């Protein structure tokens, strides 16, 4: 099952958190490339405001477990997270249903 995971960053978090933990975060994404299909920031006005992952997982609990294992999670960077079930109906220029 696919999930869209939306992250909202904490605007009062130390601005150096992202830079300091980015190598570990990217290594985490690479380690879990079999489940995290895509990931990236959602910038607003040149500053980070959150992020988006597309995840393949058996259920929402497994998707959320990935979120909590990310090195960014315990740093205070994330203000909130939403784990949303997603049914992909279009990709690569064609319908999937």
C-alpha positions as CSV (number, residue, x, y, z in Angstrom):
1,X,0.0,0.0,0.0
2,X,1.3,3.5,-0.8
3,X,1.3,6.4,1.6
4,X,2.0,10.1,1.2
5,X,3.8,11.4,4.3
6,X,3.6,15.1,4.8
7,X,6.0,16.8,7.2
8,X,5.6,20.3,8.7
9,X,8.8,21.7,10.0
10,X,9.0,23.6,13.3
11,X,9.6,27.2,12.5
12,X,11.3,27.8,15.9
13,X,13.8,24.9,15.4
14,X,17.5,25.7,15.3
15,X,18.2,26.4,11.6
16,X,21.4,24.4,11.8
17,X,19.5,21.1,12.6
18,X,18.9,20.3,8.9
19,X,22.5,20.9,7.9
20,X,23.9,19.0,10.9
21,X,21.7,15.9,10.4
22,X,21.3,15.9,6.6
23,X,24.1,13.3,6.0
24,X,22.4,10.8,8.4
25,X,19.0,11.6,7.0
26,X,20.1,10.9,3.4
27,X,21.9,7.7,4.5
28,X,18.6,6.6,6.2
29,X,16.6,7.3,3.0
30,X,19.2,5.2,1.0
31,X,19.0,2.4,3.5
32,X,15.2,2.3,3.1
33,X,15.0,2.8,-0.6
34,X,13.0,-0.4,-0.9
35,X,10.2,1.4,1.0
36,X,10.8,5.1,0.5
37,X,10.1,5.6,-3.2
38,X,10.6,9.4,-3.2
39,X,11.4,12.1,-0.7
40,X,12.1,15.8,-0.8
41,X,11.6,19.2,0.9
42,X,8.7,21.5,0.4
43,X,10.4,24.9,0.5
44,X,8.6,28.1,1.0
45,X,10.2,31.5,0.3
46,X,13.6,29.9,0.2
47,X,13.4,28.3,3.7
48,X,12.4,24.8,4.6
49,X,8.8,24.4,5.6
50,X,8.4,20.7,5.5
51,X,8.8,17.7,3.3
52,X,7.0,14.8,1.5
53,X,7.7,11.1,1.2
54,X,6.0,8.5,-0.9
55,X,6.3,5.2,0.9
56,X,5.3,1.6,0.2
57,X,4.4,-0.1,3.4
58,X,2.0,-2.8,4.6
59,X,0.0,-0.4,6.7
60,X,0.0,3.1,8.3
61,X,1.8,1.8,11.4
62,X,4.7,0.6,9.4
63,X,4.9,3.9,7.5
64,X,4.8,5.8,10.7
65,X,7.6,3.6,12.2
66,X,9.8,4.7,9.3
67,X,9.1,8.4,10.2
68,X,10.1,7.8,13.8
69,X,13.3,6.0,12.7
70,X,14.5,8.9,10.6
71,X,17.5,10.8,12.2
72,X,15.5,14.1,11.8
73,X,12.7,12.9,14.0
74,X,14.3,13.3,17.5
75,X,15.9,16.6,16.7
76,X,12.9,18.9,17.1
77,X,12.9,19.8,13.3
78,X,9.5,18.3,12.7
79,X,6.4,20.1,14.1
80,X,3.9,17.6,12.7
81,X,3.5,14.6,10.4
82,X,0.5,13.2,8.5
83,X,0.5,9.7,7.1
84,X,-2.1,9.5,4.4
85,X,-3.0,6.4,2.4
86,X,-2.6,7.1,-1.3
87,X,-3.9,5.3,-4.3
88,X,-1.9,6.1,-7.4
89,X,-4.1,6.3,-10.4
90,X,-1.7,7.9,-13.0
91,X,2.0,7.6,-13.6
92,X,4.4,7.6,-16.5
93,X,1.9,9.3,-18.7
94,X,-0.7,6.5,-18.4
95,X,-3.7,5.4,-16.2
96,X,-3.0,2.8,-13.7
97,X,-6.7,1.9,-13.2
